Amino acid sequence: MTASLKKGSDRIVVASHADPAIGHVKWRPAKSIWIGVMTIVAIVGGPMTFTWSAFAVFLCLTSVTLCAGHSVGMHRRLIHNSFKCPLWLEYLLVYLGVLVGMAGPIGMIRQHDLRDWAQRQHACHDYLCHRRGFWVDYFW
C-alpha cells in the first residue's frame, strides 16, 4: 500500500497504483431501462390502483425492508458486524435488505468498503463522495 493512502477495512487490498480520485462512471443501459420502467409503472399504476389499505401495506413493508433489512441487516450486521444475533435472524435481516433492490450481500459489502476507503483518502472521486448536484448523483 502506498504510504500516502490510508488503510480501509480488512476486506480491502490496496494496490500500489490505486488512486481513489481517478476513474469514470459507466452507464448500464439495461439497468436504467429496468429502473425507469418500474418507476413509470409505479407513477402510472399507483394512483390508478390506490387504496388506503394498500398504502398502509406499502408503509409497513417499506419500513421493514429499509429499516430492518437494509439499515440493520445489511449495513449494521453484515457490513460492520456491530452486533451479534442468531444466524437465522442475520439471514432473515439480510434477505429483507436484498429486497430493497440495491444489491446482494457481496455487492453491498464491496461498494460500501470501496466508498468508505476512498472517502478516507486525501482526494476522492466525485462518484464516491456525492459531491455533484442532486440530479447527477441520482443518475449515477
C-alpha distance (Angstrom), angle and dihedral (degrees) to the residues before:
residue distance angle dihedral
M1 . . .
T2 3.78 . .
A3 3.80 111.0 .
S4 3.80 92.3 -124.6
L5 3.82 93.8 55.1
K6 3.79 117.9 86.4
K7 3.80 119.9 -131.9
G8 3.79 119.7 -100.9
S9 3.79 129.2 -160.1
D10 3.80 119.3 -42.9
R11 3.81 87.2 -100.5
I12 3.83 92.2 64.0
V13 3.80 119.7 87.6
V14 3.80 108.8 -169.7
A15 3.79 118.6 -151.3
S16 3.81 117.9 -142.9
H17 3.82 90.9 -114.2
A18 3.83 95.1 49.3
D19 3.78 115.3 131.8
P20 3.81 118.8 178.5
A21 3.81 91.8 -165.6
I22 3.81 99.0 62.6
G23 3.77 131.8 68.7
H24 3.76 139.6 74.8
V25 3.77 135.4 -106.6
K26 3.81 115.3 -111.9
W27 3.77 119.7 -146.3
R28 3.80 117.2 -136.0
P29 3.83 106.0 -156.9
A30 3.82 95.2 -168.6
K31 3.80 91.6 55.1
S32 3.81 91.5 46.4
I33 3.79 90.9 50.7
W34 3.82 91.8 48.3
I35 3.82 93.4 50.0
G36 3.81 91.5 42.2
V37 3.81 93.3 51.9
M38 3.82 91.8 47.5
T39 3.81 90.0 49.7
I40 3.81 93.0 49.5
V41 3.80 91.7 47.7
A42 3.81 89.8 51.2
I43 3.81 93.8 46.9
V44 3.81 93.7 47.0
G45 3.80 100.5 32.3
G46 3.80 97.8 39.5
P47 3.80 97.8 67.4
M48 3.82 91.6 39.0
T49 3.81 92.6 56.6
F50 3.81 100.3 30.3
T51 3.79 120.5 145.1
W52 3.79 128.0 159.7
S53 3.79 91.4 -122.2
A54 3.82 91.4 53.2
F55 3.81 88.7 48.5
A56 3.83 89.8 52.5
V57 3.82 89.8 51.0
F58 3.83 89.2 49.6
L59 3.81 91.6 52.2
C60 3.81 92.8 48.0
L61 3.81 96.0 46.2
T62 3.81 92.8 43.1
S63 3.79 91.7 52.7
V64 3.82 91.4 47.4
T65 3.81 94.9 49.0
L66 3.82 97.2 39.5
C67 3.80 100.1 37.3
A68 3.81 104.8 30.2
G69 3.80 96.6 26.0
H70 3.79 109.0 35.6
S71 3.82 102.5 23.1
V72 3.80 101.2 35.1
G73 3.82 103.7 23.6
M74 3.79 104.6 35.0
H75 3.79 101.2 26.4
R76 3.80 109.0 30.4
R77 3.81 99.5 29.2
L78 3.80 106.8 28.0
I79 3.82 102.1 31.9
H80 3.82 102.3 30.7
N81 3.84 100.0 22.3
S82 3.81 86.2 -143.7
F83 3.81 97.5 156.5
K84 3.78 139.9 23.5
C85 3.78 125.1 -120.1
P86 3.79 139.0 154.6
L87 3.79 114.0 -73.2
W88 3.83 92.3 -116.9
L89 3.82 89.9 56.6
E90 3.80 92.2 47.9
Y91 3.81 90.1 51.4
L92 3.81 91.3 48.2
L93 3.82 93.8 48.7
V94 3.81 93.0 46.3
Y95 3.82 90.4 47.4
L96 3.81 89.5 52.9
G97 3.82 87.8 49.5
V98 3.80 91.3 53.4
L99 3.82 88.4 55.7
V100 3.82 88.4 66.4
G101 3.80 85.8 74.1
M102 3.80 102.0 -133.0
A103 3.81 97.7 113.3
G104 3.76 143.7 -51.5
P105 3.80 122.3 -87.9
I106 3.82 95.7 -85.4
G107 3.81 93.3 46.1
M108 3.81 92.2 48.8
I109 3.81 93.2 49.6
R110 3.81 91.8 46.3
Q111 3.81 95.6 49.4
H112 3.80 94.2 41.5
D113 3.81 93.3 50.4
L114 3.80 91.9 46.4
R115 3.81 92.6 49.7
D116 3.81 93.9 46.2
W117 3.81 92.4 47.5
A118 3.81 92.7 48.0
Q119 3.80 93.1 47.8
R120 3.83 90.7 54.6
Q121 3.81 91.5 59.7
H122 3.79 127.8 90.9
A123 3.83 91.3 -110.9
C124 3.80 127.0 26.0
H125 3.82 135.2 -178.0
D126 3.82 115.4 -102.5
Y127 3.83 90.5 -119.4
L128 3.79 91.9 62.0
C129 3.82 96.0 41.0
H130 3.82 98.4 44.3
R131 3.81 90.3 -131.5
R132 3.77 96.5 143.7
G133 3.77 125.5 88.5
F134 3.79 122.4 -77.0
W135 3.81 96.2 -96.4
V136 3.81 95.0 47.7
D137 3.82 91.4 49.6
Y138 3.82 89.1 45.5
F139 3.80 91.5 52.6
W140 3.81 92.6 46.2
